[in-house]
Amino acid sequence: MRLFSLEFLLIALTAPALAQDMAEAPRSAPEWFLDDIEFLTRDGGRWIASNADYQSESEPMAAFVMEWKTGYANSITGRLYGLIDGEPTQDFWRFRLYWHPGKGEAVLEQFGIGGAFGIGSLWPEDDSNKLLQTFYAPGGDAAEQGHKAMNPDADTHVTTSYDVAGDEWTERRTYTWKRDKTTTEE
């Protein structure tokens, strides 16, 4: 019985060389992107934002938590969940943020409860990063949403979400995330 195919062995043997070639490609990750992923993952990569402005009977979370971890080759993975009475909820979203060397752009993919999926590009603009994503519901319906994120100091990350229709961005919510230097396990 053959455990590995010839194709698998060729890929495994050439992967380090391919990775090196990609790292030296003219579309390697820019400094703003590398700085951003280092900022998000530093000191355990855990961020907490109050939900007091939006908390209700139908949205009982007192706060939200984002956790980011370093991934492969200029990428990070993350998750978002809530806190109710100090206890974590299930994850609402799982994220993968990476530099796409073929497109020469930062890409964020997110996977949500019930099968929702979002994908889009991130770019720097003025003193913030902008993100434009298309979200797909399990039935195939799609909608565009945007985010702006800024880092006013070493331990603060502010995000604002937007509904997007063409060139018009309509503001929805703003959260101020504070770095939590404690670490947690999934």
Secondary structure, 3 states (H helix, E strand, C coil): CCCCCHHHHHHHHHHHHHHHHHHCCCCCCCHHHHHHHHHHHHHHCEEEEECCCCCCCCCCCCEEEEEEEECCCCEEEEEEEEEECCEEEEEEEEEEEEEECCCCEEEEEEEEHHHCEEEEEEEEECCEEEEEEEEECCCCCEEEEEEEEEEEECCEEEEEEEEEECCEEEEEEEEEEEEECCCCCC
